[in-house]
Structure formats: structure tokens, C-alpha cells
């Protein structure tokens, strides 16, 4: 008879080394020997979830929950470190419910429309997270997952309750606060608490980093050898922003390498990116150790991580220290607080002088906006308003931020503005039916007719930019504001009204409008934001002037001067390497 415990230990070791296929085979052997083994079922479910096989993952996790229930007190994770966060003493069934909820959210985000007669995945995810929180009310992971799902559903009160509960856990400095998914930590508006939550996650959940970089560098002359590692080298927001940066690198000063952790989507963007680098490495099928060896073999001066704590990140590569200097850029709006990262790219607005205390890595500041922008991106003619569901004579207020970024303070403020200005409409991209219903309910309570809320579907990039040019004013939010969506609006000639927040994620809008020559649209209080919105709705001439500025100066603005940005970026990289 198979030694189930030995198989589980071996599988866990393979998984820790990034060898998922070998781990999966061993977990399947466990299930073959013990069909109701909850730990193996849980791990198979998590691996299926990581591979984007959502329906398979859901079935396996439900089997794990049933198996654990059938075995009474026998834990899913006892002595085998099966939790996604090693520091959490989450009860086994709470872990399984949390994992099930996360799987259902991924199904929901992949397709907002339910494909069967059961409740929509987001509603089932909320129910699963509620079960997890009921079982583990002091679990940061369960609270964070529920907070994110509630915000996706625009159930703002429940989301706020969970974020407050996370803050209350921080009263005890001895209690680890590893918020996962880490994006939920970005919703925490206190910068010190946000930093602590991210640091606890990095310390407890990520692979331990090699403490010393390689001691000897190869001889290469004066050209800087720079690598970029990402799982977003395809049709993705990161690629839309950074493609021009990669293309504009001065090949007399810099040799560039890409380490692509994603599969080829055969898009025009993928082909463009492949052509932009001196060396291209397809690493999707390689384990962490193999990718790290490939990076080390390329003898880099600096490795730029473009993922951070976002989906499909592979920190195990960074942990092996394949480059002497490793920095984070663009992917995650805040500290990574990870020993494998030496520095983070910012500017003086997103990380003002004095705020370095909330970062565990050095801050490298660019002279203008930290965010790259590609002046080679499409700029199609504006779509006809009637073709995108908008009235021809309305003032169109747009917020194309993802639903989880929407915040009741701002939605209420926007709706009150609509109530005061009969010719205005609010244009949102909210794919989740439950979220749309919540927004329409809020509108009705504030006397705004449903037809004045227009919901935009997901669109291809070129179609998205064409329709965006129909808007009159883009609206930013806190605590996690417009990033790529803000750049898209400004590129399309749509001014962005923003409110400067307390953290990196809430200051990007201010950085964008400043680099676009419209600093007057960065407000400092919610009352100023409200008053500015009301003034702009009354004064269409001022709105027209802002648009004219963006259209006239587009190619002269620091925000869209990709060549100058790239020179500044190269200078920053050189300084980071030389000061190590």
C-alpha cells in the first residue's frame, strides 16, 4: 500500500520548487490510494485553479470540503503546510472555503455571465467567503478575499467592514497580518498599516530570498545589460503601457532581455514585444530554478520585475537572486517588502519625500510620472456616441476602472452630481450583474433614472480607445485609483478629475494629470473634488479647454514623450547598478 504521508511530503517539496506537474502527479497518486484524502484534493484543486481550469478546481475543492467533513476533526493541512499562507493557523475547512471562493471569483472574472442555472459565480464566491470568515473571523486571508469579492459586487458596506476588521487586527503588533490576495492590502488607506500587511505577506508566504548577490560580474564594456521578467508580454495593460519603453532603449547604451512567463497569445502585441528586445526567452514551461539559471547565464546588470504581487507572479525566480540588482516596476502599486527586491521605481508624487519609511526597498524616482506610456499606441477616431449607447447631447462622465476600485463615497458623489445636472450621464464598465444591480439601486435611491447609467462591455483595445474619445470627463477614485485607465483617458483627450490619496495606488492619478499639464484637476479633499466636478458640469467651456490642451499638446507632454522617458529610465537603471 502506498505511503500516503511520504507521497504528500514529496509532492509538497516539488511544488515548493515550482515543479507543479510533478507535484500534481504525486497528489493524484495519493487520491488513487485514498480517494477521500482532503489534503490531496485541496492541493489538486489549487493547482487546477492556478492553471485556469476553474470548473475542475471547483469540483476538486468541493470534494475536499466534503471529505474533510466526512473525516470529522481530521484537518486538511495538519503538519504538511498545505495552507497558501504558511503563517496562518486557519482551520482546514476555512482554508477550503476560501480557496473555493477564490476559484469561483476567477470563473466570474473570466466570464461575467453565468453559464448555467445556478447562482452567478460571484454570488457563490461571496457565500463561500462568508463561510470562511464565519469559521475563521480573525483570518486576514479570509477577510481580504471577502473584502475584494464584496467590492467586485459593489456591496460596499460589507467590503468596508472587512477592511476595518483587518485594521483592527493590526492593533496587536505580534499578530501576523499577511493579507492575501495582496491587492486587498492596497485598499487599506493607512500607509503604515498597508506596508505592514504587505510585509507580513512577503515574509510569511514567499520563498526565502538568497541573501547575497553574485560576487563577480562579467566583463562587458559600457553597455548596461537589463532584463525584464513578466507574465504580461501579451495583450495586457502592462504591455500597452511599456511597449514603447522596450522599443526606445538605446542599443548603444543598453542590451535588453525579456523573460516571458506567459504563453504566446499570437497577438500583434506579442510579435511587437518579441521584436523589441535583443534577447527573448520563452520561460512559461520552465520551473523557477531553470528561469533563474537562464537569467544568470545572460549575465545581467539589473533585472526588472514587472509583476510584483499580481496574478501569475513567480517570486521563486527572484528569490534565487539571478541578477546582482533586482528592482520592481509598474506591476504593483506599493512596497513589495520582499528581500529579493532592492528597489522600486516611483516619482515624487506617488512616493513623496519622507514617505520612504513605508517602503522596505530603496525608492528610485523618475523626474516626471513614473508610469511609462507608449506614444505608438493607437489613436483611432472617436466612435459615434449612438453606437456605444450614449446620448449625443449629454455630458459624459466616465470611470472605466474595474468594479473593485469603485467606492461608495465616489459613486454617491457622482450620482448626486447627475441628480443636479439633468444633461449628464455616468458611463461605467461593470461586467458583474450583481454589481450593476447595486449601482442602479443606489441611483434610484438618489433620484437618478436607470437610463442615465450606461454600462460599457469589455472591448478590444482599439475599440476601447475609440469609444473612450466620446467621453467629456474621466473620474478617478480612491483608495485605488486610475492607472492605465487614467493614461488611456488622457491619451484620448479626456481630462481626468482626481483626488490625491495617501498611498502609491491613490496618487497615480495626480502624477498622471501633472505630467499631462493639468495639475489643477488634482484635488486635495473630497469637498474640493465635489466642487470641481460641479463646476466642470456647469462650465462646458472649461471642459473644452482641457480637452483642447490634451489634443494640442499630446506629443509634447512629458506623460507621452516615450523617448525622453526611456532616457530617464536608463539613467535611473545605471545609477541603481552603480550604487550597489
N, C-alpha and C positions, 0 to 999 in steps of 0.2 A: 504494500500500500504506500502511496506517495506520502512523503514527509511534507505536509501542508505548510507547517511553520517555516521549514527551510526554504521551500519554494517562494513563500511570501518575502522572506528576507532577501533572497537573491533578486526577486523582481523589484523590490524597493531600491536595491543598490543600482540595478540597471537604470531605473527611472531617474535616480539622482544624478546619474552620469549623462542624462539626455538620450538614452538608448530606449526610446519608447516602444519600438516594435518588439524588441526582445523582452521587455517588461510585460507587454501585453500577452505574448505567448505564454509566459510563466503564469500570469493571472488566470489565463484560460485553462492551464493545467490544473490549477487549484480548483476552479469551478467544476472541471471534469471529475476531480476526485471528491469534491464536496460541493454538491450543486447549490447548497444554501449558504455558502460562505459569504457573509455580508461584506467583509473587508475586500475580498477579491472583486465582488460585484461592484462595490463602490469605486474601486480603482479603475475597473474596466469602464464604468460609466464616465469617470473623469477623463480618461484617455479618449473615449469616443467624443466627449464634449470638446476637448482640445483639438480633435481632428475635424470639427464642424459637422459631426454626424449626430445632429440634435435628437432626432427621433429614437435612434439607437441608444443614445445616452439616457434619454428619459426613461426608456424601458428598463435599462440596467439599474438605474438609481431607484426606481420604484421596487424592483426586485430586492435591492439591498435593504430598503426600508422594511419591506415585508419579512425578509429573512431575519433582520435584527429583532423585529417584533416577535417573531416566532421563537427566537432563542432567549427571550426574556432579557436578563441583565447582561448577557454577553455583549461586550462592546464591539463596535465596528473597528475601532482604531487602537485597541489595547496593545501597548508595548511595541507597536510596529510603526509609529509615526505616520499614520495614514492621513492625518489632517493636512489640509492645504497650507495651514499656518502652524508651524511646529510649536509655537509658544502658546497656542490656545488650548485650554482644557475644556473644549466644547464637548458636550455629551455626543455620543455617537449618532443618535437619531437626529439631533440638531444639525450636525455636520451634513448628514444625508439630505435633510430637508433643504438646507442652504444650497447644497450642490444641485439638487433638483430645481430649485427656484432659478439658479443661475443658468442652468441649461434651458429652461423654459424662456427666460429672458432672451437668450441668444436665438432661440427659434423665433420669438416675437420680432426681434430686430432684423432678422434675415427676411422676414415677410410679415408685414403688419396685419395682413388679413388671415384670419383663422381658416384652416382648410378642412375642418370637419365641424360636426355639430356640438362639440364640447365647447366650454367657455374659451375665449381667446387665451393664447399662451400667457399674456401679461397678467391676466386675472388669476390664472392658476399659479403663476410665479409669485404674485403677491400673497396668495393663500399659503404657499409653501414657506415663504419667508416669515409670515406671521406665525406659522407653526414653529419654525426655528427659534424665533425671538421668544415665544412663549416657553420653550424648553430651556433656552439659554439667554435670559434677559440682559446679561452683562457681557455677552459676546460681541466684541467690536465687529467681527465679520458679519454676523447675522444682522446687526443693526445697520451696518453700512450697505449691505445688499438690499435690505428693505427700504432704506432711505433712497437709494438710486431707483429702484423699481417704482416707488411711490411718486418720485419726481417725473419719471417717464410717463406715468399715468396721470400726471397733473393733480395728484392727491397731495397737495402742498402741506396740509396740516399734518398728515401722518409722516411725511418726509421730514418736516421741521422737528417733530417730536423725536425722531430717531437721531437727528444730528445733535439735538440738545442732550439726548441720553449719552451720546459719545463724549460730548463736552463734560458731562457730569462724571464720567468715568475717569477723566483726567485729573480730578481732584486728588486722587491718590497717586503720587509720583512713582510709587513702587509697582503699580499695576500696569503691565504692558498694554499698549493701545495700538495694536497693529491693524489699521483699517484696511480691509480688503473687500471689494476692489478699491485700489488706492485712489481712483478717481473720486470716490466719495469723500476722501480727505480734502480734495480741492474745494468742496462745498463748505468747509469749515472756514469762517471768516477771520478768526483769530490767528494771526500768522505764527505765533509761538506754538499754539496747540496743533495747527496744521503740520508744522515742521516735526513736532514730536510724534504725531501719528504716523507720518511717512517714515521717520527714522526707526520707529518700533517695527514697522513692517519690514523695512530693509534688513534690520538686524536679525529679526526672528525668522523671516520667510525666505530670504535669498541665500544663495550659496556663499559660503565664506570666501572672501577675496584673498588672492595671493598678496602678501604684504609688501613685497619689494619688486619693482620693475626690473627687467633685464639690465645687467650692469654694463654691457658692451653694445655699442651701436656700430653698424657697418659704415664703411666709408663711401659717401655717395656724392660728394661735391656740394653744390649750393642749393640744389632743388629739394624742396620740402616734400616728403612722402606722406600723403594724407589718405586715410581710409575712412569710408563711410559704411556703417553697418545698419541695416534696416530690413524690416519685413513689409515696407510700404513702397517698394520700387515697382509700382503699377498704377492703375487709375485710382489714386488716393489723394487726399488733401495735402499730405506732406509732399508728394511728388509735384502736385500743381504749384506749390509754393517754391520748391527748391530746385526744380529742373534747370532754371536759368543760372543759378549759382554753380551747379556742376558744370554747365557748358561754358561759363565765363572764366573758369580758372585759367590763369596764365601758365601755359605749359612750359614757359622758360623758367618759371619760379616753382611750380608745383607739379608733382606726379600724383594722380588720383587713382584710387582703387574703390570698387564697390563690392560689398559682401551682401548678396541678396539672399535673405532668409525666406522669401516668398516664392511661390511658383509663378512661372511665366504666364500672364493672362493674355498674351498675344495682342496686346493693345498697342496703339500708336505711341502712347506714353512709355510703355516698356521699351519699345525699339529706340525711342529718343534717349532714354536713360542709358541704355547699353552703349550707345554711340558717344555719350558724354564723358565716359571715363577712360582712362588709359588702360586700366585693368579691370575686368569684370569677373567676379567669382559667383557662380550659382551654388548656393550653400543650403538650399531648402532641405535636401535629403541628408545632409551631413550632421553628425552629432556635435555637441558643443566642443569637445576636445579637437575634433577634426577641423572645425571652423577656426578655432584659436590657433591651431598649427598653421593653417593657410595664412592667417593674418601675420603670425610671427615670421613665416617664410618670406613675406613681402617686405619685411624689414622697415616698418613704418616709423615715422617720427611721432605721429599723432593719429589716434583713432577717434572718430566722431560717431557717437551713438545717437541715432535718430529716433529711438523708441522710448527709452526711459521706462516708466511704469505703465505703459499702454499695452493693449492686446497684442499678443504674438511676440512680445519682447523675450529675449533669451539671455538673461543676466549671467547664466553659467559661462557664456563666452567671455564676457567682460571680467568675470571673477578670476579667470586664468591669466589675466594681465598680459595679453599677447602684444601690447604696444607700450612703450615707455611712458606715454602721456595719453590719457583717455578722458575725453570730455563729452558732456551731453549737450545736445542742441535740438530744439524745436519740438520734439515729441511730447514732452511732459511739462506742464507749466508750474514748476516749483522745484524745490530741492528733491534730489533722488536720495540723499542721505545714505549713500552706498559707498563703501570703502573702495570699490573698484573704479569709481569716478573721481577724477581730480578736480574738475572744474565744470561750470555751467555757463552757457552763453546767455547774456542778457543785455539790457541797456539801462540808462539812468532813470527811466520811468518805471519799467517793470520791477526793477530792483534798485530803489533809490539808495544813495549813500547812507550808511547807517543800518540798512536792513540786512546786511550780510550776516548778522547774528542768527538769522533764521535759516541759514544755508550751511550744510555740512561740507560743501565743496567750495573752492575758490570761485569768485564771480569774474567772468571776462565780459567787459562791457564794450559793445559796439557804439560808434558815435551817434548813430541815428536809431531807427527802430531795429530791434534785434531780429525781427521776422523777415526772412528772405521773401522776395516777390519776383515773379517771373514776368518781365515785360514782353516776353514772347507768347504769353498765353492768348487765347482767342479774345477778340472784342467784337462779337457779332452785332449786327443792327438790332435795335430794340424790337421785340415781338409786338404784335398788335395786342393791345390790352384785352380786347374781347376774346382773343384766342387763349388767354391764360386765366379767364374767369374774372377779370377786373372791369369795373365801370370806367368809361372813357373820361368822365369829368371829375373823378374823385381825387382826393389827396391820399396817396397810397403809403401807408406806414408798414414797413416790412421788418420782420425778425425771422430769419431763416436758421436760427440756432436750433440745435437738437432740443427735443422736448424736455430732457432732464435739466437743461440750463434755464428753462423758464422759471420765474419766481413770482409768487403771488403778489409781492409788492409792486412789481413792474407791470404784470398783467392787469392788475386793478387800476394802476395809473393810466395805462394805455386805454382801457375801456372807459374810464372816466373822461378822458380826452375825446373819445369818439362820441360819448353822450353829449359833450359840449359843442361838437363840431359835426354837423349833420352830413357834411360832404366827405368826411374821412372814412376810410376802410382800413382794417387791420389784416395783413397778409402773413400767414404763418405756414411753416412746413411741419405738420404734426401727423405722422402716419398712424398713430395708435387710436383706434376708435374710442377707447375709454377716455383718453386724454382730450380728444375733440369734444366729447360729451361734457367733460368737466369745464372746458373753456366756454362752451356755449351756455352752460348753466350759470357760470359766473357772469357772462354777458347779459343774460336775461335778468339776473338779479340787479344789474346796474342799468337797466333800461336800454340796452343795446340790442337791436334786432339781429337775428342769426345771419341774415344775408350780408351784414356788414363785416363778418368774419370770413375770410376767404382762405381755404386750406389748399396749399400747393402740393402736388405729388412729387415724388422723387424724380429727378430728371438727369439726363446726361449733362456733362459739364458745359458744352457749348449751348445747349438749350437752356440750362440754368442761367448762364450769363445773359443770354438774350432776353429772358423774361425778367431778370433782375433789373434790367435797364428801364423797366416800366415803373419802378418804384420812385417815390419822391424823397423819402427819408427812412434810413435804416435805424433801428432801435436796439441799443445794447442793453445788457442785463448784468446783474451781479447775483451771486458771488463769482460765477464762472462766465466770463463774457465772450464776446465775439472775437474769434481769432481768424481762421481762414474766411469765415463768413463776413467778417469786417473788411478784410482785404478785398474780397470779391465785390462787395458793395462799392467801396471807394474806387476800385478799378473801373467799375461800370458807371461812374459818375454820380453815385448815390451818396450824399453826405450821411455820416454816422453820428448819431447822438449817443454819447457815452457818459458814464459816471465812474470816476476813479475809485477803485476799490482799495482794499488793504493788503491784498496778496498779488502775486505774479499773475494769476489767472484773471483777476479783476482789474488789472492795469493795462492789459494789452490794447484795449480799445483806445485808451488815452495815448499810448505810444503810436498807434496807427494814425489817428487823426492829427497828431502833432507832426509826424513825418509827411502827412498829406497837406500840410499848410492850413489846417483848420483847428487849431488848438482851442478856439472859442467854443467848440462843440464838446469839449471835455468838461463836465460839470463836477463840482466838488461835494454836493449834498443832494439828497433825494428831492428836496424842495427846489433846488436850482434846476435839477433835471426836469421836474414837472413844469416849472415856469418856462423853461426854454422850449419844451415841447409845445406848450400852449401858444407861445409867441410865434413859433415857426408855423403852426397851423393857421394862425391869423394872418401871417405875412408871407404870402407865396412868393413875393419878390425876393425876400431874403433866401428862401429855399432855392430859387432860381439862380441867385448869385453864387451860392455854394456849389451848385451843380456846374455852373459855367466855369468856376475856378478849377474844379476837378477835370472837366473836359479840356480846358485850355492848357492847363499845366501838367497834364498827366505824365508826359515823358520827361519833365524837368523836376518832378518832385523826388525828394530823397527816397520815399517809400517805394517808388517804381524804377529807380535807377539801379538796375541789376549789376551793371559793370562796376559802378562805384562801390556798391555793397560788397561785391566779391573781393575787390582790392582791400577793403577794410577787413573783411573776414580773413583773408590770407595774412594780413599784418597781425591780426589777433592770434591766429594759429602759430605764427612764427614766434611771437612773444611768449606764448604758453610753453612752447618747446624749449626756448632759450632760458627760461627762468626755472626750469625743473631742478 
